[in-house]
């Protein structure tokens, strides 16, 4: 540690001492409660929990598995890890036991905290507060990911657990001034990188309001009550909020901006949110858990480049490369490679391939897309998700974007099933708007043909009660394929 570096644990202690009565975190519980926690409480309780974890063997550079739902205990466990110089690794709890066991085998944490440890955590908070040294871990956190393949991997952040004041600078300030501190609403489970990363601007002065579980109707209530200034959401979350009865009459005026990520946003949904809050308040971003680079654009920019996820920002350079590593011209789809100053190079944990890189430092995780003449990026899909049907490439995200506007469709996911004639056929799982009157295959095909080339139109559909999404509203396509014969 250099004289100028401030570890995250020390930063928490400084906030606890300097702003002990300031509310830093508010929990929106599924039981209807909405308790607030101050910096003084977070500092004191996380130190007590750190002492208890130390007695269980957690120390410098160790991994601490945190399989807890959103709530104060999750934050305290993360803070306790930082105070010990350990690496917090949030673990997905919304998976079957066999999959959770696989994740834990990959992480091999010194200690794993799950539901069975809730009473132990509460007891630890009553112990004597220990004196803790300043400590910095080599990685600020780890994030569990399985992408579309279902193969467990843990992505370690490429930066040490050092406080960075720049975390408090809103990304939207590239386009216009944003008042700070912000009141940030966290919608996703904090095992997801976007939700977990909200802790860093919190340490820079922002206030967090965290949903224990996403609920569209309650989200709007919380926005109004606590004057939320920004949040990050998936397209599925935004769709569910926009579909609420009476949403046009609700007070969303406190929202300075929000970020949409995780998947391309359907044009109709961008238009809907532009009407709700203004296109200038929408920020669409493209990045990945690995933190290899970032592209973004506002809703205003998107209106003249519909479908784009923006240009590189914070020094990110973007290349589109072909199968032989050749650089492709604008408009041609290939693999997306990014290069950014200070991008992390931490390895994956798990029996998975490491990211592919070029000799001059551009890295890819397998996403496909193209650039236009001005350098704006357009996503096609992940390489592993591409459906090769009759020798032609079909990108599931494009088909899903077309079908979501069908009035009889509430949610949809597209996969490629084995087929003796086509190799893979385009298959759509559909959650109907009216279960008593679901859309037909002929109706879906006719609608799709008005928006897609013929070879991209689904050849089969499957009506389901609900699309099997995680608590972060993501879909595991690999598992959907496996349960349908691969």
Secondary structure, DSSP 8 states (H G I E B T S, - for coil): --TT--BHHHHHHHHHHHSTTSEEEEEE-TTS---EEEHHHHHHHHHHHHHHHHHTT--TT-EEEE---SSHHHHHHHHHHHHHT-EEEE---SS-HHHHHHHHHHH--SEEE-GGGHHHHHHHTTS----------SSSEEEEE-TTTT--EEEE-SS-SB--GGGGS-GGGGTS---SS-EEEE-S-TTSHHHHTHHHHHHTT-EEEEESS--HHHHHHHHHHHT--EEEEEHHHHHHHHTSTTGGGS--TT--EEEEESS---HHHHHHHHHHH-GGGEEEEE--TT----EEEEHHHHTTSTTEEEEE-TT-EEEEE-TTS-B--TT--EEEEEE-TT-----EESSS---EE-TTS-EE-SEEEEE-TT--EEEEEEGGG-EEETTEEE-HHHHHHHHTTSTTEEEEEEEEEEETTTEEEEEEEEEESSGGG---HHHHHHHHHTTS-GGGS-SEEEEESS--B-TTS-B-HHHHHHTTT-
